[in-house]
Amino acid sequence: MKQHRNHQDRNPHAQSRLARSAIHLLHRAGQCAGDVFAEEIGGADLTPRQYAVLLAVAENEGISQTGLVAQTGIDRSTLADIVRRMLAKGLVQRRRTREDARAYAVRLTEKGRKALTSAEPAATHADERLLSALPPGQRESFLQALSRIVEQIADMAEQPAARGNGASRR
């Protein structure tokens, strides 16, 4: 027998401080986004971060790994690991740049281009599913608000004073 549960039962934290925490809600939204992406991508062996890297490389052919860190927001060591895994899968190639022998230029392989092309409809559908939780008139402002948060925090992290007061802690 199915029991009727009211909104408070489904969301016991509806009035809690946790339910009003931007950090917690953004984390939960990120988890939901990852779950929706995994459902949409199906059997393709691609994570949201790998998709982001493929997309960033496609839009900036020959981008350095440092540039990928800036484009994607993925920390340097995690990005290096992702690129190594993508190299092993044959999705990207990496070569030293002429300008700086310490830096790598990353390019898509044909296999990477095909993986991106086949993943794009699933990623688009995942975005649509996520945004469908909002009324159509709020979707663009929601995306703009998320972008503003990302840009402001990134700007603060680049300021030397922010580092001293713990603003750049993870």
C-alpha positions, -999 to 999 in steps of 0.1 A, spaced: 0 0 0 14 33 -11 15 59 17 7 95 9 36 118 18 33 155 19 60 179 7 76 181 41 80 143 42 97 142 8 119 170 18 124 169 55 149 197 53 125 221 35 127 247 63 162 238 76 193 259 72 207 232 50 179 238 25 189 275 24 226 268 20 239 279 -14 269 256 -11 248 226 -3 222 233 -30 248 239 -56 265 206 -47 232 187 -48 224 204 -81 258 193 -94 250 157 -83 217 158 -101 233 172 -132 259 144 -132 231 118 -128 210 133 -156 241 135 -179 250 98 -172 214 88 -180 213 107 -212 248 97 -224 239 60 -218 265 35 -227 290 61 -239 321 61 -217 322 99 -212 319 119 -180 306 154 -177 341 167 -172 355 148 -202 326 162 -222 336 197 -210 372 191 -220 362 178 -255 340 208 -260 366 233 -248 393 217 -270 369 217 -300 362 254 -295 399 262 -289 419 238 -311 455 236 -298 446 250 -264 472 245 -236 464 225 -205 466 257 -186 441 272 -210 418 242 -203 421 248 -166 409 284 -172 381 273 -196 367 244 -176 375 253 -140 389 219 -134 419 220 -112 453 215 -127 461 180 -114 426 166 -121 427 181 -156 461 164 -162 446 131 -151 415 136 -174 438 144 -203 459 114 -197 428 92 -196 415 108 -228 449 103 -245 447 66 -236 412 64 -251 425 81 -282 401 111 -279 428 138 -278 464 142 -288 489 164 -270 521 180 -283 546 204 -268 540 240 -281 566 258 -301 563 289 -279 569 271 -246 585 237 -246 570 231 -211 534 235 -223 512 211 -242 488 219 -270 458 197 -269 438 188 -300 409 164 -307 416 133 -327 391 120 -352 378 96 -325 375 126 -301 356 146 -327 332 117 -333 327 112 -295 319 148 -291 295 148 -320 277 118 -307 276 131 -271 262 166 -280 226 156 -284 226 138 -251 243 167 -234 218 191 -249 190 169 -237 205 167 -202 206 206 -201 170 207 -213 159 182 -186 177 202 -159 163 235 -170 128 221 -173 126 223 -135 123 261 -140 96 281 -157 107 290 -193 110 327 -183 135 320 -155 159 297 -174 181 323 -190 184 344 -158 193 312 -139 221 305 -163 232 341 -161 232 339 -123 253 307 -123 278 324 -147 280 355 -125 288 333 -95 315 314 -114 330 346 -128 330 365 -95 345 336 -75 372 331 -102 380 369 -101 382 368 -63 405 338 -64 429 356 -87 433 385 -63 462 382 -39 442 395 -9 416 368 -14 442 341 -8 451 355 25 416 355 40 407 319 30 385 328 1 403 303 -22 399 273 1 383 242 -13 
